[in-house]
Amino acid sequence: MSINDFNLKEFDTLIINATVFDGSGKAANYESVAIVNDKIVAIGDIAEYKAKQVIDATGLVLAPGFIDVHTHDDLELIRNPDMLAKVSQGVTTVIIGNCGISVSPYLTDFSKSRQPLPDPINLLGKHSEFKFPSLEQYIAKLVEQPANVNVVALVGHTSLRAQVMSNLNDAANDSEIEQMSQLLQTALAQGAKGLSTGLAYRNANAANSKELLALASQLKAFDAIYTTHLRTEFDGILDALDEAFDVGKQAEVPVIISHLKCAGTNNWGRSDEIIKHIKQRQRSQKIACDCYPYHASSSTLDLKQVTDEFEIFITWSEAFPELAGQTLQVIAQHWQVSLLVAAEKLQPAGAVYHGMDESDVKKFLQMPSSMIGSDGLPCDPHPHPRLWGSFPRVLGHYSRDQKLISLAKAIHKMTGLSANEFKLSKRGLIQQGYFADLVLFDANAISDCADFTTPFELSQGIKYVWLNGEVTYQQQGLTAFAEQRPGRFLKHNFEDETDDN
């Protein structure tokens, strides 16, 4: 297609002289990119054309907007639609509903509002915020109050269980499975991307193969996806992987393993074994995974994971909120009790577990089929730094400084690969006709500044972020355009996404 085919007097935005990594994993080209409305309309030698806004990107990298494939932003999108933690990293699309927990379909039983929300659904927010019995109603809220990122939704298995089961410690019976299947089918028809499970958590751990397969079998008709927080990431991880693969194989749907890791000191150094196991199964079915660039995890405080083998940092506690920001060891010493007793007293609570080995983290990041997901928990008063720093950390610390993966591959893992695995239409690549989700950054300066002591620090090196053609972030500050919040809900199997905003 020629530039003349557009019959334009001028572009809306023209980014000239950029080092363009198109998201495919290929080496960069030095060229210019033009935007009209919400689309990329021209790429190449077009620097001499007119535009309302011209940005000279000499010495800077232009990439597709980053896709955070593993988030728990379901309610954060409504609480804080500016989404500074994400746009300041160059993120333009978030995938919500991971680990079996989603804000919809879910309607709080207010007669039980004084009781704690089921774990780990409580990671998302408070009782009063769960008021979306259908995905359609949640989408309507995002249309009424858009965010500064696009949104893709998974349906959480534990959320389905909590809607229809009186005892989450049991396997679902036939009636409960049928009710969950109906809720899932409705959400898929309304635009959900797929189903997520969090089988490691107590409130989903009793789910058996009959229950899982009955739900996963609903996905094929919608060309949808099965993602899973494995039943265990500790000693039994190979069996847990096989369980996930078997569900996907029998249901004939793609499988995505959430936050792949070797958890616990007994498993340090097993990454080669795990990668080999995954590659073997990839020969006969579609499998991918996501991971985050840190050797510490974060979730609710799980009594089964309490140990003195590594540091456990408390991020929140309903019983003792003033103790957030201290280690479990320090709290136990202060109380003069064991670690387990201290953990029991803090419940319900959240924690960061320093239970992974850096060499394993690196190998999972290098896997050709691994995508980048932050897995950040925005409700934590003292969150894991991955919430604010994951994407710049990959680009700066691991790609530039440690040369673990090339810049082209690093960008591919957070753009083109993610869009392909999650079946996102016209996203994840810099191509003519694609949506103008873009990030311009300084490859020499980009770095994560958030750490375990100061987790809210803005990353360095992100110059501009465009979402659907509008600037959402500019040189470490939300722009004047941000109040328009150009984010959209990206319905699965709905080709014309502009209709949703």
C-alpha positions as CSV (number, residue, x, y, z in Angstrom):
1,M,0.0,0.0,0.0
2,S,1.3,3.4,-1.0
3,I,1.3,6.5,1.3
4,N,-0.8,8.1,-1.4
5,D,-3.6,5.6,-0.9
6,F,-4.5,7.3,2.4
7,N,-5.4,10.5,0.7
8,L,-4.5,12.5,3.8
9,K,-3.6,16.2,4.1
10,E,-1.6,15.4,7.2
11,F,-1.1,12.7,9.9
12,D,-2.2,13.2,13.5
13,T,1.2,12.1,14.8
14,L,4.4,11.4,13.0
15,I,7.3,9.7,14.9
16,I,10.5,10.3,12.9
17,N,13.9,8.7,12.9
18,A,13.0,5.9,15.4
19,T,14.8,2.7,16.0
20,V,11.8,0.5,15.3
21,F,11.5,-3.0,16.8
22,D,8.2,-4.2,15.4
23,G,7.5,-6.8,18.0
24,S,8.1,-9.8,15.8
25,G,11.5,-10.5,17.2
26,K,13.3,-9.3,14.1
27,A,16.2,-6.8,14.2
28,A,15.4,-3.1,14.2
29,N,14.8,-0.8,11.3
30,Y,15.5,2.9,11.3
31,E,12.3,4.5,10.0
32,S,9.3,6.7,10.8
33,V,5.8,5.8,11.9
34,A,2.6,7.7,11.3
35,I,-0.7,7.6,13.3
36,V,-4.2,8.7,12.2
37,N,-7.0,8.4,14.8
38,D,-6.3,5.0,16.5
39,K,-4.3,3.3,13.8
40,I,-0.8,3.0,12.4
41,V,-1.3,4.2,8.8
42,A,2.3,4.4,7.4
43,I,5.8,3.1,8.2
44,G,9.0,3.9,6.4
45,D,10.6,6.9,4.7
46,I,7.9,9.4,5.5
47,A,9.7,11.9,7.6
48,E,8.9,14.7,5.1
49,Y,5.2,14.4,5.4
50,K,3.1,16.8,7.5
51,A,1.6,16.0,10.8
52,K,-0.2,17.8,13.7
53,Q,2.5,16.5,16.0
54,V,6.0,15.5,15.0
55,I,8.3,13.7,17.4
56,D,11.9,13.3,16.6
57,A,12.9,9.9,18.0
58,T,16.5,10.0,17.0
59,G,18.4,7.6,19.4
60,L,15.2,6.2,20.8
61,V,13.5,2.8,20.5
62,L,9.9,2.6,19.3
63,A,8.1,-0.6,20.1
64,P,4.6,-1.9,20.3
65,G,2.9,-1.1,23.6
66,F,3.7,-3.8,26.2
67,I,1.1,-6.4,27.0
68,D,1.0,-7.4,30.7
69,V,-0.3,-11.0,30.3
70,H,-0.6,-11.7,34.0
71,T,-2.3,-9.1,36.2
72,H,-4.7,-8.8,39.1
73,D,-5.9,-5.4,38.0
74,D,-9.6,-6.3,37.8
75,L,-10.7,-3.7,40.4
76,E,-7.7,-1.4,40.2
77,L,-8.9,-0.4,36.7
78,I,-12.0,1.0,38.4
79,R,-10.3,2.4,41.5
80,N,-7.4,4.1,39.7
81,P,-8.2,4.2,36.0
82,D,-5.1,6.3,35.3
83,M,-3.2,3.1,35.9
84,L,0.1,4.9,36.5
85,A,1.9,1.7,37.6
86,K,1.3,0.3,34.2
87,V,1.5,3.2,31.7
88,S,4.8,4.3,33.4
89,Q,6.3,1.0,32.3
90,G,5.0,1.3,28.7
91,V,2.1,-1.2,29.3
92,T,-0.9,-0.6,27.0
93,T,-2.9,-3.8,27.6
94,V,-3.5,-5.8,30.7
95,I,-5.0,-9.3,31.0
96,I,-7.0,-9.7,34.1
97,G,-8.8,-12.6,35.9
98,N,-5.6,-14.7,36.4
99,C,-4.9,-17.5,39.0
100,G,-8.6,-18.5,39.2
101,I,-9.8,-15.2,40.6
102,S,-11.8,-12.6,38.6
103,V,-14.1,-9.8,39.6
104,S,-16.8,-11.1,37.2
105,P,-18.9,-13.1,37.1
106,Y,-19.2,-12.4,40.9
107,L,-21.8,-10.8,43.1
108,T,-21.1,-10.3,46.8
109,D,-23.5,-11.8,49.2
110,F,-23.9,-8.8,51.4
111,S,-25.4,-10.9,54.2
112,K,-21.9,-12.3,54.6
113,S,-20.1,-9.1,54.1
114,R,-18.6,-9.2,57.5
115,Q,-16.8,-12.4,56.7
116,P,-13.5,-12.4,54.8
117,L,-13.7,-12.9,51.1
118,P,-12.5,-16.4,50.1
119,D,-8.8,-16.7,49.7
120,P,-7.3,-15.7,47.2
121,I,-10.2,-13.7,45.9
122,N,-9.4,-11.2,48.7
123,L,-6.3,-10.2,46.8
124,L,-8.5,-8.2,44.4
125,G,-10.4,-6.0,46.8
126,K,-13.2,-5.6,49.3
127,H,-16.7,-7.2,49.5
128,S,-18.4,-3.9,48.4
129,E,-16.4,-3.9,45.2
130,F,-17.6,-7.2,43.9
131,K,-20.8,-6.2,42.1
132,F,-20.5,-7.6,38.6
133,P,-22.6,-10.7,38.3
134,S,-21.9,-10.8,34.6
135,L,-18.9,-9.8,32.4
136,E,-21.3,-7.7,30.4
137,Q,-21.9,-5.4,33.4
138,Y,-18.1,-5.2,34.1
139,I,-17.5,-4.2,30.5
140,A,-20.3,-1.6,30.8
141,K,-18.4,0.0,33.8
142,L,-15.2,0.2,31.8
143,V,-17.0,1.8,28.9
144,E,-18.6,4.3,31.2
145,Q,-15.2,4.9,32.9
146,P,-12.4,3.9,30.6
147,A,-8.9,3.3,31.9
148,N,-5.5,4.2,30.4
149,V,-5.0,0.6,29.3
150,N,-6.8,-1.9,27.1
151,V,-8.4,-4.8,29.1
152,V,-8.6,-8.5,28.3
153,A,-10.5,-10.7,30.8
154,L,-10.2,-14.3,31.8
155,V,-12.9,-16.0,34.0
156,G,-11.6,-17.2,37.3
157,H,-12.4,-20.8,38.3
158,T,-12.3,-20.0,42.1
159,S,-14.7,-17.1,41.5
160,L,-17.1,-19.5,39.7
161,R,-16.8,-21.9,42.6
162,A,-17.5,-19.2,45.2
163,Q,-20.7,-18.2,43.3
164,V,-22.3,-21.7,43.3
165,M,-20.7,-23.8,46.1
166,S,-21.3,-23.7,49.8
167,N,-18.1,-25.6,50.7
168,L,-15.0,-24.7,48.6
169,N,-13.1,-27.5,50.3
170,D,-15.1,-30.1,48.3
171,A,-15.0,-31.1,44.7
172,A,-18.0,-29.7,42.8
173,N,-21.0,-32.0,42.3
174,D,-22.8,-32.4,39.0
175,S,-25.3,-29.6,39.7
176,E,-22.5,-27.2,40.8
177,I,-20.4,-28.1,37.7
178,E,-23.4,-27.4,35.5
179,Q,-24.0,-24.0,37.2
180,M,-20.4,-23.0,36.7
181,S,-20.4,-24.1,33.1
182,Q,-23.4,-21.9,32.4
183,L,-21.7,-18.9,34.0
184,L,-18.6,-19.6,32.0
185,Q,-20.4,-20.0,28.8
186,T,-22.2,-16.7,29.3
187,A,-19.0,-14.9,30.0
188,L,-17.3,-16.4,27.0
189,A,-20.2,-15.3,24.8
190,Q,-19.9,-11.8,26.2
191,G,-16.2,-11.6,25.3
192,A,-14.1,-13.4,27.9
193,K,-10.7,-14.6,26.6
194,G,-10.8,-17.9,28.5
195,L,-10.7,-19.7,31.8
196,S,-8.0,-19.4,34.5
197,T,-7.5,-21.7,37.5
198,G,-5.5,-21.4,40.7
199,L,-5.3,-24.9,41.9
200,A,-2.6,-24.3,44.5
201,Y,-5.0,-22.3,46.6
202,R,-7.1,-24.1,49.3
203,N,-10.4,-22.9,47.8
204,A,-9.7,-24.6,44.5
205,N,-7.4,-27.4,45.5
206,A,-10.2,-29.9,45.8
207,A,-11.3,-29.5,42.2
208,N,-10.8,-32.8,40.5
209,S,-10.2,-33.7,36.8
210,K,-13.9,-34.1,36.2
211,E,-14.6,-30.6,37.3
212,L,-11.7,-29.1,35.5
213,L,-12.4,-30.9,32.2
214,A,-16.1,-30.0,32.3
215,L,-15.2,-26.3,32.4
216,A,-12.3,-26.4,30.0
217,S,-14.4,-28.3,27.5
218,Q,-16.6,-25.1,27.2
219,L,-13.6,-23.2,25.7
220,K,-13.1,-24.9,22.3
221,A,-16.4,-23.6,20.9
222,F,-15.2,-20.1,21.6
223,D,-11.6,-20.6,20.4
224,A,-10.7,-19.6,24.0
225,I,-7.7,-20.3,26.2
226,Y,-6.9,-22.3,29.4
227,T,-4.5,-20.6,31.8
228,T,-3.4,-22.1,35.1
229,H,-1.6,-21.4,38.4
230,L,-0.4,-24.9,38.8
231,R,-1.6,-27.2,41.6
232,T,2.0,-26.9,42.9
233,E,5.2,-25.1,41.9
234,F,7.2,-27.0,44.5
235,D,8.4,-30.7,44.6
236,G,5.4,-32.0,42.5
237,I,5.7,-29.5,39.7
238,L,6.1,-32.1,36.9
239,D,2.9,-33.9,37.9
240,A,1.2,-30.5,38.1
241,L,2.3,-29.6,34.7
242,D,1.1,-32.9,33.3
243,E,-2.3,-32.2,34.9
244,A,-2.5,-28.9,33.1
245,F,-1.4,-30.3,29.8
246,D,-3.9,-33.2,30.0
247,V,-6.7,-30.8,30.6
248,G,-5.7,-28.8,27.5
249,K,-5.2,-31.9,25.4
250,Q,-8.5,-33.4,26.3
251,A,-10.4,-30.1,25.9
252,E,-8.4,-29.3,22.7
253,V,-7.5,-25.8,23.8
254,P,-4.2,-23.9,24.2
255,V,-2.6,-24.0,27.7
256,I,-0.7,-21.1,29.3
257,I,1.2,-21.8,32.5
258,S,1.1,-18.9,34.9
259,H,4.3,-17.5,36.5
260,L,6.4,-20.5,35.8
261,K,9.0,-21.0,38.5
262,C,10.9,-23.5,40.7
263,A,9.6,-22.7,44.1
264,G,11.3,-23.7,47.4
265,T,14.9,-24.5,48.0
266,N,14.4,-28.2,47.2
267,N,13.7,-27.2,43.6
268,W,16.4,-24.7,42.9
269,G,18.3,-25.8,39.8
270,R,15.4,-27.8,38.3
271,S,14.6,-25.3,35.5
272,D,16.4,-27.3,32.8
273,E,14.4,-30.4,33.7
274,I,11.1,-28.4,33.7
275,I,11.9,-26.7,30.4
276,K,12.7,-30.1,28.8
277,H,9.4,-31.5,30.1
278,I,7.5,-28.6,28.6
279,K,9.2,-28.8,25.3
280,Q,8.4,-32.5,25.0
281,R,4.7,-31.8,25.5
282,Q,4.8,-28.8,23.1
283,R,5.5,-31.3,20.3
284,S,1.9,-32.5,20.5
285,Q,-0.1,-29.5,21.8
286,K,0.0,-25.7,22.1
287,I,1.6,-24.6,25.4
288,A,3.1,-21.3,26.5
289,C,3.9,-19.7,29.8
290,D,4.4,-16.4,31.5
291,C,7.1,-15.4,34.1
292,Y,8.2,-12.3,35.9
293,P,11.8,-11.0,36.3
294,Y,12.3,-11.5,40.0
295,H,13.4,-14.3,42.3
296,A,10.7,-13.6,44.8
297,S,6.9,-14.4,44.6
298,S,4.0,-12.7,46.2
299,S,0.5,-13.9,47.2
300,T,-1.6,-14.5,50.3
301,L,0.2,-15.7,53.4
302,D,0.0,-19.5,53.0
303,L,0.6,-21.6,56.1
304,K,1.9,-24.4,53.9
305,Q,4.7,-22.2,52.6
306,V,5.9,-21.0,56.0
307,T,9.6,-21.9,56.4
308,D,12.9,-20.6,57.8
309,E,14.7,-21.5,54.5
310,F,14.1,-18.1,53.0
311,E,12.8,-14.7,53.9
312,I,9.0,-14.1,54.1
313,F,8.0,-10.5,53.9
314,I,4.5,-9.5,55.1
315,T,2.7,-7.1,52.7
316,W,-0.6,-6.8,54.5
317,S,-2.5,-8.3,57.5
318,E,-6.1,-7.7,58.4
319,A,-5.5,-8.7,62.0
320,F,-2.4,-6.5,62.4
321,P,-2.2,-4.0,59.5
322,E,0.5,-2.0,61.3
323,L,2.9,-4.9,60.8
324,A,2.9,-4.8,57.0
325,G,6.4,-4.1,55.8
326,Q,8.2,-6.4,58.2
327,T,9.5,-9.9,57.8
328,L,7.6,-12.9,59.4
329,Q,10.9,-13.7,61.2
330,V,11.0,-10.3,62.9
331,I,7.3,-10.4,63.8
332,A,7.7,-14.0,65.3
333,Q,10.7,-12.9,67.3
334,H,8.9,-9.9,68.6
335,W,6.0,-12.0,69.7
336,Q,8.3,-14.8,70.9
337,V,6.4,-17.4,69.0
338,S,7.2,-19.8,66.1
339,L,7.0,-18.7,62.5
340,L,3.8,-20.8,62.0
341,V,2.1,-19.4,65.0
342,A,3.0,-15.9,63.9
343,A,1.6,-16.6,60.4
344,E,-1.6,-17.9,61.9
345,K,-2.1,-14.8,64.1
346,L,-1.6,-12.5,61.1
347,Q,-4.3,-14.2,59.0
348,P,-5.7,-13.2,56.6
349,A,-2.5,-11.7,55.2
350,G,-0.3,-11.3,52.2
351,A,3.4,-12.1,51.8
352,V,6.5,-11.9,49.5
353,Y,8.4,-15.2,49.4
354,H,12.1,-15.0,48.6
355,G,11.9,-18.7,47.5
356,M,13.3,-18.8,44.0
357,D,16.8,-19.1,42.6
358,E,18.1,-16.4,40.2
359,S,19.6,-18.9,37.7
360,D,16.2,-20.6,37.3
361,V,14.5,-17.2,36.8
362,K,17.0,-16.4,34.0
363,K,16.4,-19.7,32.2
364,F,12.6,-19.3,32.2
365,L,13.0,-15.8,30.8
366,Q,15.1,-17.2,28.0
367,M,12.5,-19.8,27.0
368,P,11.2,-19.1,23.4
369,S,7.6,-19.6,24.6
370,S,7.8,-17.5,27.8
371,M,5.9,-14.1,27.9
372,I,6.3,-11.4,30.5
373,G,3.6,-10.8,33.1
374,S,4.0,-8.6,36.2
375,D,1.6,-10.6,38.5
376,G,1.5,-7.4,40.6
377,L,-1.0,-7.0,43.5
378,P,-2.2,-3.4,43.5
379,C,-4.1,-3.7,46.8
380,D,-1.0,-4.6,48.8
381,P,0.0,-1.6,51.1
382,H,3.7,-2.6,50.5
383,P,3.6,-4.5,47.1
384,H,6.2,-6.5,45.4
385,P,8.2,-4.2,43.1
386,R,7.1,-6.2,40.1
387,L,3.9,-4.1,40.1
388,W,5.9,-1.0,39.1
389,G,9.0,-2.4,37.5
390,S,8.7,-5.6,35.6
391,F,8.9,-4.5,32.0
392,P,11.8,-2.0,32.3
393,R,13.6,-4.6,34.4
394,V,13.5,-7.0,31.5
395,L,14.7,-4.4,29.0
396,G,17.3,-2.8,31.3
397,H,18.6,-5.3,33.8
398,Y,18.3,-8.5,31.9
399,S,18.6,-7.5,28.2
400,R,21.0,-4.5,28.3
401,D,23.1,-5.1,31.4
402,Q,23.2,-8.9,31.7
403,K,22.8,-9.5,27.9
404,L,20.5,-12.5,28.8
405,I,18.3,-12.0,25.8
406,S,18.5,-9.5,22.9
407,L,16.5,-6.4,22.9
408,A,14.5,-7.7,19.9
409,K,13.6,-10.9,21.7
410,A,12.8,-9.1,25.0
411,I,10.4,-6.8,23.2
412,H,8.9,-9.8,21.3
413,K,8.1,-11.5,24.7
414,M,6.1,-8.6,25.8
415,T,4.4,-7.7,22.5
416,G,4.1,-9.9,19.4
417,L,4.4,-13.2,21.3
418,S,1.8,-12.1,23.9
419,A,-0.7,-10.9,21.2
420,N,-0.3,-14.2,19.4
421,E,-0.7,-16.5,22.4
422,F,-3.7,-14.5,23.7
423,K,-5.2,-14.1,20.2
424,L,-5.4,-10.3,20.2
425,S,-6.5,-8.8,17.0
426,K,-4.2,-6.1,15.4
427,R,-2.2,-5.6,18.6
428,G,1.4,-6.4,19.5
429,L,3.1,-5.4,16.3
430,I,4.1,-2.2,14.5
431,Q,2.3,-2.8,11.3
432,Q,0.2,-0.8,8.9
433,G,-3.4,-1.0,9.9
434,Y,-2.7,-2.1,13.5
435,F,-3.9,-0.2,16.5
436,A,-1.5,2.6,17.6
437,D,-0.4,1.1,20.9
438,L,3.2,2.2,21.1
439,V,6.0,3.0,23.5
440,L,9.1,5.2,22.9
441,F,12.0,4.6,25.2
442,D,15.7,5.2,25.7
443,A,17.3,1.7,25.6
444,N,20.5,3.1,27.3
445,A,18.6,4.6,30.2
446,I,15.6,2.3,30.8
447,S,15.6,0.8,34.2
448,D,13.3,-0.3,37.0
449,C,13.6,1.8,40.2
450,A,11.1,0.0,42.4
451,D,12.6,-2.4,44.9
452,F,11.5,-4.3,47.9
453,T,12.2,-1.3,50.2
454,T,10.6,1.4,47.9
455,P,8.2,-0.4,45.7
456,F,6.3,2.6,44.2
457,E,9.2,4.2,42.3
458,L,8.6,5.2,38.7
459,S,10.9,3.5,36.1
460,Q,13.4,5.5,34.1
461,G,13.7,5.8,30.4
462,I,10.1,5.7,29.1
463,K,9.6,8.8,27.0
464,Y,6.1,8.4,25.4
465,V,3.3,5.9,25.5
466,W,0.4,5.9,23.0
467,L,-2.8,4.0,23.5
468,N,-5.2,3.7,20.5
469,G,-3.4,6.7,19.0
470,E,-3.6,8.9,22.1
471,V,-0.7,9.8,24.4
472,T,-1.3,8.4,27.9
473,Y,2.2,9.0,29.4
474,Q,5.0,11.4,28.6
475,Q,8.4,11.7,30.3
476,Q,7.3,10.5,33.7
477,G,3.9,12.2,34.0
478,L,0.4,11.5,32.8
479,T,-0.3,13.9,30.0
480,A,-3.3,16.2,29.4
481,F,-4.7,13.5,27.2
482,A,-4.9,11.0,30.1
483,E,-8.1,12.3,31.5
484,Q,-9.8,11.0,28.3
485,R,-8.4,7.5,29.1
486,P,-8.5,5.9,25.7
487,G,-8.5,2.3,26.9
488,R,-10.9,-0.3,25.5
489,F,-12.2,-3.6,26.6
490,L,-11.0,-6.1,24.0
491,K,-13.7,-8.7,23.6
492,H,-12.6,-12.1,22.4
493,N,-13.9,-13.0,19.0
494,F,-15.2,-9.4,18.3
495,E,-13.2,-8.2,15.3
496,D,-14.2,-4.5,15.4
497,E,-12.9,-3.5,18.8
498,T,-13.7,0.2,18.3
499,D,-17.3,-0.7,18.8
500,D,-16.6,-1.4,22.4
501,N,-15.6,2.1,23.4
